[in-house]
């Protein structure tokens, strides 16, 4: 099952330290080709302050700069989509400084999220359940905003999903899991950090502990706390290395449980 999952997620086991320049250009070329083939002129991506959006954002900016150098008009629009005040806003701003996007668009999602939640009848749900639902509403609202901006500028929405998140199903269905292209697909978390470091990103952002930060009742909750295992263990599984039975049970259980997130809508046969 370990090998089957790695193949299904198209994990790049050949990428090791030293191969970053070629892999970076390969993924930039993927972005360029996808944009041109779609006949679109812009890339849109939400920047959170984490290493995933940092890496994807810099790849997008380099891609549009290369396209312009080849005579194709293209630009990258980085979006800030905070809910009220983001605790690690300084990291998000540092990410933007590093990415140096063509344009920054800021849209606070609080009014939209709070308006929807105020109209939601959830009298029988626990506070924790409602908070979880609200977290998913935040993720989906951010994607609505990104698609609105992409529609406005004849653009494509970029996602940040990578192999480790895909394995664990750690994304909101039709939220951060919705996009037109996912340039980090097939990479482990370790490899994402490897590319970020090679691109010259600040070390504190490259190695920042990842958090989706969607829950009001558990602000800044680390991904690894949600997983109950570490990214190093998840990456080891994806790379075909030996892992404990505990880790194997966690990741394979998560993969099976979240299969619907990685599939197209179910249709009649």
C-alpha positions in Angstrom: 0.0 0.0 0.0 2.9 2.3 0.7 4.2 2.0 -2.8 0.7 2.3 -4.4 0.0 5.5 -2.5 3.3 7.1 -3.5 2.6 6.2 -7.1 -1.0 7.6 -7.0 0.3 10.8 -5.5 3.1 11.0 -8.0 5.7 11.4 -5.3 9.1 12.5 -6.7 11.5 10.3 -4.8 14.4 11.4 -7.0 14.6 14.9 -5.7 17.3 15.2 -3.2 19.6 18.0 -2.1 21.6 19.2 -5.1 18.8 18.8 -7.6 16.8 21.9 -6.6 17.7 24.2 -9.6 16.5 21.7 -12.2 13.3 20.9 -10.2 12.6 24.6 -9.7 12.8 25.3 -13.4 10.8 22.2 -14.2 8.0 23.5 -12.0 8.3 27.0 -13.3 8.0 25.6 -16.9 4.9 23.8 -15.8 3.3 27.0 -14.5 4.2 28.8 -17.7 2.8 26.1 -20.0 -0.4 25.8 -18.0 -1.0 29.6 -18.1 -0.3 29.9 -21.8 -2.3 26.8 -22.8 -5.3 28.3 -20.9 -5.0 31.6 -22.7 -4.9 33.4 -19.4 -2.8 36.4 -18.3 -2.6 36.2 -14.5 -1.9 33.9 -11.6 -3.7 34.3 -8.3 -2.5 32.8 -5.0 -3.3 33.5 -1.3 -0.2 34.1 0.8 -0.6 32.9 4.4 2.9 33.2 5.9 3.7 29.5 5.6 6.4 27.8 3.5 3.9 26.3 1.0 2.4 29.6 -0.2 5.8 31.2 0.1 7.3 28.6 -2.3 4.4 28.5 -4.7 4.3 32.3 -4.8 7.9 32.7 -5.7 7.6 30.1 -8.4 4.7 32.0 -9.8 6.5 35.3 -9.8 9.5 33.8 -11.5 7.2 32.1 -14.1 5.4 35.3 -15.1 8.7 37.2 -15.3 10.1 34.6 -17.7 6.9 34.7 -19.7 7.1 38.5 -20.0 10.7 38.1 -21.1 9.4 35.8 -23.9 6.9 38.3 -25.0 3.8 36.9 -23.3 1.9 39.3 -21.0 1.4 37.8 -17.6 1.4 38.9 -14.0 1.2 37.4 -10.5 -1.4 38.6 -8.0 -0.6 37.7 -4.4 -3.6 37.9 -2.1 -3.8 38.4 1.6 -7.0 36.9 3.0 -6.9 37.3 6.8 -9.9 36.6 9.0 -10.0 39.8 11.2 -6.4 40.1 12.5 -3.9 37.4 11.7 -1.6 36.5 14.6 1.4 35.8 12.3 0.8 38.7 9.9 4.4 39.7 10.1 5.3 36.3 8.6 2.8 36.9 5.8 4.3 40.3 5.1 7.8 38.8 5.1 6.7 36.2 2.6 5.4 38.9 0.4 8.7 40.8 0.7 10.5 37.7 -0.5 8.1 36.8 -3.3 8.1 40.4 -4.6 4.8 39.9 -6.5 3.6 42.1 -9.3 0.5 43.0 -7.3 -0.8 42.5 -3.8 -4.6 42.4 -3.2 -5.9 42.4 0.4 -9.4 41.2 1.3 -10.5 40.6 4.9 -12.9 37.6 4.9 -14.4 38.3 8.3 -17.6 39.9 7.2 -18.4 37.1 4.7 -17.6 34.3 7.1 -19.4 35.9 10.1 -22.4 36.7 7.9 -22.8 33.1 6.8 -22.2 31.7 10.2 -24.8 34.0 11.7 -27.4 32.6 9.4 -26.4 29.0 10.0 -28.8 27.0 12.2 -26.7 24.7 14.3 -28.5 24.6 17.7 -27.7 20.9 18.3 -24.0 21.1 17.4 -21.3 21.5 20.0 -19.2 24.6 20.1 -16.2 22.6 18.9 -18.2 21.3 15.9 -19.4 24.8 15.0 -15.9 26.0 15.2 -14.7 23.3 12.9 -17.4 24.2 10.4 -16.4 27.8 10.6 -12.8 26.8 9.8 -14.0 25.2 6.6 -16.1 28.2 5.8 -13.0 30.4 6.1 -11.1 28.2 3.7 -13.9 28.2 1.1 -14.4 31.9 1.4 -10.8 32.5 0.7 -11.1 30.4 -2.5 -14.2 32.3 -3.5 -12.2 35.5 -3.2 -9.3 34.2 -5.2 -11.6 33.0 -8.0 -13.4 36.4 -8.1 -10.0 38.1 -8.6 -8.9 35.5 -11.1 -12.2 36.1 -13.1 -11.6 39.8 -13.0 -8.1 39.5 -14.5 -8.4 36.5 -16.8 -6.4 34.5 -14.4 -5.9 31.0 -13.0 -6.0 30.2 -9.3 -2.9 28.5 -7.9 -3.0 25.9 -5.1 -0.4 24.9 -2.6 -1.3 21.2 -2.1 1.7 18.9 -1.9 2.3 15.2 -1.3 2.2 15.2 2.5 -1.1 17.1 2.6 -2.6 15.1 -0.1 -1.7 11.9 1.7 -3.4 13.0 4.9 -6.3 14.8 3.2 -5.3 17.9 5.1 -7.2 20.4 3.1 -10.7 21.7 2.9 -12.7 20.2 0.1 -13.6 23.0 -2.4 -11.6 25.3 -0.2 -7.8 25.3 -0.3 -8.2 22.1 -2.2 -9.8 23.9 -5.1 -7.5 25.4 -7.7 -6.6 25.4 -11.4 -3.0 24.3 -11.0 -1.0 22.9 -8.1 2.8 23.4 -8.7 3.9 21.7 -5.5 2.1 18.5 -6.2 4.1 15.4 -5.7 6.6 17.0 -3.3 7.1 16.0 0.4 7.1 18.7 3.0 10.9 18.2 3.2 11.2 18.8 -0.5 9.0 21.9 -0.4 11.4 23.3 2.2 14.4 22.3 0.1 13.0 24.3 -2.9 12.2 27.2 -0.7 15.7 27.3 0.8 17.2 27.0 -2.7 15.1 29.9 -3.9 16.6 32.0 -1.1 13.7 32.2 1.3 14.4 33.4 4.9 15.3 30.4 7.1 12.7 31.2 9.8 9.9 31.0 7.1 11.4 27.8 5.5 11.3 26.0 8.9 8.3 27.6 10.5 6.0 25.0 12.1 3.0 24.7 9.7 -0.5 25.6 10.9 -3.7 25.9 9.0 -4.9 28.2 11.7 -8.6 27.8 10.9 -10.1 27.1 14.4 -11.0 30.0 16.7 -11.0 27.7 19.7 -7.5 26.4 18.9 -5.6 29.3 17.3 -2.4 28.4 15.7 -3.0 24.7 16.1 0.0 22.9 14.4 -0.6 20.5 11.6 1.4 17.9 13.3 -0.8 18.1 16.4 -3.8 17.4 14.1 -2.0 14.5 12.4 -0.7 13.0 15.7 2.5 12.3 13.8 5.3 14.5 12.3 5.9 15.7 8.8 9.2 13.8 9.0 7.3 10.6 9.6 4.8 11.3 6.8 7.6 12.2 4.4 9.5 9.0 5.3 6.4 7.0 4.4 6.0 8.7 1.1 9.7 8.2 0.3 9.4 4.4 0.8 11.3 4.3 4.1 10.5 2.1 7.0 8.1 3.7 9.5 6.5 2.4 12.7 3.3 0.5 12.7 1.7 3.4 14.6 2.7 5.9 11.8 1.7 3.4 9.1 -1.8 3.1 10.7 -2.2 6.9 11.0 -1.3 7.8 7.5 -3.0 4.9 5.7 -6.1 5.5 7.8 -6.1 9.2 6.9 -5.6 8.3 3.2 -8.5 5.9 3.2 -10.8 8.2 5.2 -10.2 11.2 3.0 -10.3 9.5 -0.4 -13.5 11.5 -1.3 -11.4 14.7 -1.1 -9.1 13.6 -3.9 -11.8 12.2 -6.2 -14.2 13.8 -8.7 -17.9 13.9 -7.7 -19.6 10.6 -7.5 -21.9 10.0 -10.5 -24.3 7.2 -11.5 -22.7 4.3 -13.4 
